[in-house]
Amino acid sequence: MVEPFYAMKCNPDPVIVRLLATLGCGFDCATMGEINLVLNDLGSELSFKPKDKHVENLIYANPSKFQSHLEFATQNGVRMVTFDGEDELYKLAKVNEELPEGKKLQLLLRITTHDSKSVCQFSKKFGCPAPDGHELFKIAHGLGLDVVGVSFHVGSGCGDVAAYTTALTEASGLFKKADELGMKPMTMIDIGGGFPGDNVGTYRSELPNFLEIAAAVRTSIAEFKEKFESSRPLRFIAEPGRYFVSRSTTIATKIYGRKGGNGQAQALYVDDGVYGSFNNVVYDHYHPVPRTLKEAVG
């Protein structure tokens, strides 16, 4: 029902990306470096550009893009991009004018979500409130841009499955609004990420698991299809990150010093930190559970 586009920002290690490409995964890219890795640096058999796989299986899902990154993407045939504001539309329109027919951009409007119960709330930074979407549709239509769908992200560590169902309901309303404006029928819905991976040591135990999220999403997709599938083909994609890779990698650090230990606590000094691999402690509210090497391997 939903095609996975791995969120490269989660872990862009080439070994991980090559394996997912082998399995037929698409990719959600946010930077020129991520795009270039998928297009050109996965090897002759897996790189997307020689096989034109990027046209349908790569989305530039950064609503506010560097001009140079955008030009690199479009010059290399990337078509699917997201936006959430008026300024971005003018930027996209300028680039789109230079593209030949058949290679024009395909836009998805990113909307905010009700993500107050998620661990990492992205709607404070990204997205357009759904009620304001029709105004952006008018601007895009006037600029000759092709808006093909709606995208959203309920935040990392989703705390409420209703965030998905509400967002899909709001996306449905925007599909209807686009039809009323006389736009080309939209066909794509990007339901983003937020799916839990390995929750050992991370987040809160009461967060919904993947099966609970999937059940709610399936029901909402079925309702969405009832409204629109008879009038157009529909494509649903998602941007899972940690759901795929949280158990694929272990950080190994060296304890090189210690202090204290006479009371209840002892300070251990390791050769990594919150400015390196442990930045997720700050940004993702992660609580790593350390093990000795002997425990980990034995």
C-alpha positions as CSV (number, residue, x, y, z in Angstrom):
1,M,0.0,0.0,0.0
2,V,2.9,2.4,0.8
3,E,6.3,2.6,-0.9
4,P,9.3,3.2,1.3
5,F,11.6,6.1,0.6
6,Y,14.4,5.7,3.2
7,A,15.1,9.0,5.0
8,M,18.8,9.4,4.2
9,K,19.3,12.0,7.0
10,C,18.8,9.2,9.5
11,N,22.0,7.4,8.6
12,P,23.6,7.9,5.1
13,D,26.3,5.3,5.5
14,P,26.9,3.9,2.0
15,V,26.7,0.3,3.1
16,I,23.1,0.9,4.4
17,V,22.1,2.9,1.4
18,R,23.4,0.2,-1.0
19,L,21.6,-2.6,0.8
20,L,18.3,-0.7,0.7
21,A,18.8,0.1,-3.0
22,T,19.4,-3.6,-3.6
23,L,16.0,-4.3,-1.9
24,G,14.2,-1.8,-4.2
25,C,13.8,1.1,-1.8
26,G,13.3,4.7,-2.9
27,F,15.1,7.6,-1.1
28,D,14.1,10.8,0.7
29,C,17.0,13.2,0.3
30,A,17.5,16.6,1.9
31,T,20.9,17.8,0.6
32,M,23.0,17.7,-2.5
33,G,25.4,15.2,-0.9
34,E,22.6,12.8,-0.2
35,I,21.2,13.2,-3.7
36,N,24.6,12.6,-5.3
37,L,25.2,9.5,-3.3
38,V,22.0,7.9,-4.6
39,L,22.5,9.1,-8.1
40,N,26.1,8.3,-8.7
41,D,28.0,6.7,-5.8
42,L,26.2,3.4,-5.2
43,G,28.2,1.5,-7.8
44,S,27.5,0.8,-11.5
45,E,24.7,-1.7,-10.7
46,L,22.8,0.3,-8.0
47,S,23.3,4.0,-8.8
48,F,20.0,5.6,-9.8
49,K,21.0,8.0,-12.5
50,P,22.3,5.5,-15.1
51,K,19.0,3.6,-14.9
52,D,16.8,6.7,-14.5
53,K,15.4,5.3,-11.3
54,H,15.6,8.7,-9.6
55,V,12.8,10.1,-11.6
56,E,10.2,8.0,-9.8
57,N,12.1,6.8,-6.7
58,L,13.9,9.9,-5.3
59,I,12.2,12.8,-3.6
60,Y,14.0,16.0,-2.6
61,A,12.0,16.4,0.6
62,N,13.5,19.6,2.0
63,P,10.9,22.4,1.9
64,S,13.5,25.1,1.9
65,K,16.3,24.3,-0.5
66,F,19.7,25.9,-1.2
67,Q,19.6,27.4,-4.7
68,S,22.8,25.5,-5.7
69,H,21.4,22.2,-4.3
70,L,18.2,22.7,-6.2
71,E,20.0,23.4,-9.5
72,F,22.2,20.3,-9.0
73,A,19.1,18.2,-8.4
74,T,17.2,19.5,-11.4
75,Q,20.3,19.3,-13.7
76,N,20.5,15.7,-12.8
77,G,16.9,14.9,-13.5
78,V,15.4,14.9,-10.0
79,R,11.8,16.0,-10.4
80,M,9.9,15.4,-7.1
81,V,10.3,18.2,-4.6
82,T,8.4,19.5,-1.5
83,F,7.5,23.1,-0.6
84,D,5.7,24.8,2.2
85,G,5.8,28.5,1.5
86,E,5.4,31.2,-1.1
87,D,9.1,32.2,-1.4
88,E,10.0,28.6,-2.2
89,L,7.4,28.5,-5.0
90,Y,9.1,31.5,-6.7
91,K,12.5,29.8,-6.4
92,L,11.1,26.6,-7.9
93,A,9.3,28.5,-10.7
94,K,12.5,30.2,-11.7
95,V,14.4,26.8,-12.0
96,N,11.4,25.1,-13.6
97,E,11.4,27.7,-16.5
98,E,14.8,26.4,-17.6
99,L,13.7,22.7,-17.7
100,P,12.5,21.1,-21.0
101,E,9.0,19.6,-21.3
102,G,8.8,16.2,-19.8
103,K,11.4,17.1,-17.1
104,K,9.4,19.8,-15.3
105,L,9.2,19.7,-11.5
106,Q,6.6,17.7,-9.6
107,L,5.7,19.5,-6.3
108,L,4.3,18.2,-3.1
109,L,2.8,20.6,-0.5
110,R,4.1,19.8,2.9
111,I,1.5,20.5,5.6
112,T,1.9,20.7,9.4
113,T,0.6,17.9,11.6
114,H,-0.8,17.6,15.1
115,D,2.5,16.3,16.5
116,S,2.4,17.7,20.1
117,K,2.7,14.1,21.5
118,S,5.7,13.2,19.3
119,V,9.2,13.1,20.8
120,C,10.6,15.4,18.0
121,Q,8.0,17.9,16.7
122,F,8.8,18.9,13.2
123,S,5.8,21.1,12.5
124,K,7.4,23.9,14.5
125,K,9.9,24.2,11.7
126,F,8.4,22.7,8.5
127,G,5.0,22.7,6.9
128,C,2.1,24.9,5.9
129,P,-1.2,24.7,8.0
130,A,-3.6,22.8,5.9
131,P,-6.2,25.6,5.8
132,D,-3.6,27.8,4.1
133,G,-2.8,25.3,1.5
134,H,-5.3,26.5,-1.1
135,E,-3.6,29.9,-1.3
136,L,-0.3,28.3,-2.1
137,F,-2.1,26.2,-4.7
138,K,-3.3,29.4,-6.4
139,I,0.2,30.8,-6.5
140,A,1.7,27.6,-7.8
141,H,-1.0,27.3,-10.4
142,G,-0.4,30.9,-11.5
143,L,3.3,30.2,-11.8
144,G,2.7,27.1,-14.0
145,L,4.0,24.7,-11.5
146,D,2.6,21.1,-11.3
147,V,1.5,20.3,-7.8
148,V,1.2,16.5,-7.7
149,G,0.3,15.8,-4.1
150,V,0.6,16.4,-0.4
151,S,3.3,15.4,2.2
152,F,3.5,15.5,5.9
153,H,5.6,14.2,8.8
154,V,4.1,13.5,12.3
155,G,7.5,13.9,14.0
156,S,10.0,11.3,15.2
157,G,8.8,9.1,17.9
158,C,5.1,9.4,17.1
159,G,3.1,9.5,20.3
160,D,-0.4,9.4,18.9
161,V,-1.6,7.3,15.9
162,A,-4.3,9.9,15.3
163,A,-1.7,12.3,14.0
164,Y,-1.5,10.1,10.9
165,T,-5.3,9.8,10.5
166,T,-5.8,13.5,11.0
167,A,-3.1,14.4,8.5
168,L,-4.5,12.1,5.9
169,T,-8.0,13.6,6.4
170,E,-6.5,17.1,5.9
171,A,-4.6,15.9,2.8
172,S,-7.9,14.6,1.5
173,G,-9.5,18.1,1.9
174,L,-6.6,19.6,0.0
175,F,-7.1,17.2,-2.9
176,K,-10.7,18.3,-3.1
177,K,-9.6,22.0,-2.9
178,A,-7.2,21.4,-5.8
179,D,-9.9,19.9,-7.9
180,E,-12.2,22.9,-7.2
181,L,-9.4,25.3,-8.3
182,G,-9.2,23.5,-11.6
183,M,-5.7,22.1,-11.0
184,K,-4.5,18.9,-12.6
185,P,-5.7,16.1,-10.4
186,M,-3.2,15.3,-7.6
187,T,-2.1,11.7,-7.3
188,M,0.6,11.4,-4.6
189,I,0.5,11.3,-0.8
190,D,3.7,11.2,1.3
191,I,2.9,10.1,4.8
192,G,6.5,10.8,6.1
193,G,8.1,8.9,9.0
194,G,7.7,8.7,12.7
195,F,7.7,4.9,12.8
196,P,9.5,3.4,15.8
197,G,12.5,1.3,15.4
198,D,14.3,-0.4,18.3
199,N,13.0,1.3,21.3
200,V,15.4,-0.2,23.8
201,G,16.8,2.7,25.8
202,T,15.0,5.3,23.8
203,Y,11.9,7.5,24.1
204,R,8.9,6.4,26.2
205,S,7.4,2.9,26.7
206,E,3.9,4.2,26.1
207,L,4.6,5.2,22.5
208,P,2.5,3.3,19.9
209,N,4.3,0.4,18.2
210,F,4.5,0.0,14.4
211,L,1.6,-2.4,14.2
212,E,-0.7,0.1,15.9
213,I,0.4,2.8,13.6
214,A,0.0,0.6,10.5
215,A,-3.5,-0.4,11.4
216,A,-4.6,3.3,11.7
217,V,-2.8,4.2,8.4
218,R,-4.4,1.3,6.5
219,T,-7.9,2.4,7.5
220,S,-7.2,6.0,6.6
221,I,-5.7,5.1,3.2
222,A,-8.7,2.9,2.4
223,E,-11.0,5.9,3.2
224,F,-8.8,8.2,1.0
225,K,-9.0,5.7,-1.9
226,E,-12.8,5.6,-1.7
227,K,-12.9,9.3,-2.3
228,F,-10.4,9.7,-5.1
229,E,-9.2,6.4,-6.7
230,S,-12.1,6.3,-9.2
231,S,-11.0,9.6,-10.7
232,R,-7.2,9.1,-10.8
233,P,-4.3,6.7,-9.9
234,L,-3.0,7.2,-6.4
235,R,0.5,6.6,-5.0
236,F,1.3,6.5,-1.3
237,I,4.9,6.8,-0.2
238,A,6.6,7.1,3.3
239,E,9.9,8.2,4.6
240,P,11.0,5.7,7.3
241,G,14.4,6.2,8.9
242,R,15.1,4.6,12.3
243,Y,12.4,2.0,11.6
244,F,14.8,0.4,9.0
245,V,18.2,1.0,10.6
246,S,18.1,1.5,14.4
247,R,19.3,-2.1,15.0
248,S,21.8,-2.1,12.1
249,T,24.6,-0.2,13.8
250,T,26.4,-0.3,17.2
251,I,28.6,2.6,18.4
252,A,31.8,1.4,19.9
253,T,33.6,3.9,22.2
254,K,36.8,3.6,24.3
255,I,36.7,4.5,28.0
256,Y,40.0,6.4,28.4
257,G,39.5,7.9,31.9
258,R,37.4,7.9,35.0
259,K,36.8,10.1,38.0
260,G,35.2,9.5,41.4
261,G,33.6,6.3,42.4
262,N,33.7,6.6,46.2
263,G,30.0,7.5,46.3
264,Q,27.0,6.4,44.2
265,A,28.4,7.6,40.9
266,Q,31.5,7.5,38.8
267,A,32.3,9.6,35.8
268,L,33.6,7.7,32.7
269,Y,35.2,9.6,29.8
270,V,34.7,8.1,26.3
271,D,36.1,9.1,22.9
272,D,32.8,10.2,21.5
273,G,30.1,12.6,22.6
274,V,27.1,14.8,22.0
275,Y,29.0,16.7,19.3
276,G,29.5,13.4,17.5
277,S,27.7,10.1,17.4
278,F,25.7,10.9,20.5
279,N,24.1,14.1,19.1
280,N,20.8,12.1,19.3
281,V,20.9,12.5,23.0
282,V,20.4,16.3,22.4
283,Y,18.3,16.3,19.3
284,D,16.3,13.0,19.6
285,H,16.1,12.8,23.4
286,Y,17.7,9.4,23.2
287,H,18.9,7.6,26.3
288,P,21.7,5.2,25.3
289,V,22.1,2.0,27.3
290,P,25.8,1.2,27.5
291,R,27.3,-2.4,27.5
292,T,30.8,-3.6,27.8
293,L,32.4,-5.0,24.7
294,K,32.4,-8.5,26.3
295,E,28.6,-8.3,26.9
296,A,27.9,-7.0,23.4
297,V,29.8,-9.7,21.5
298,G,29.5,-12.6,23.9
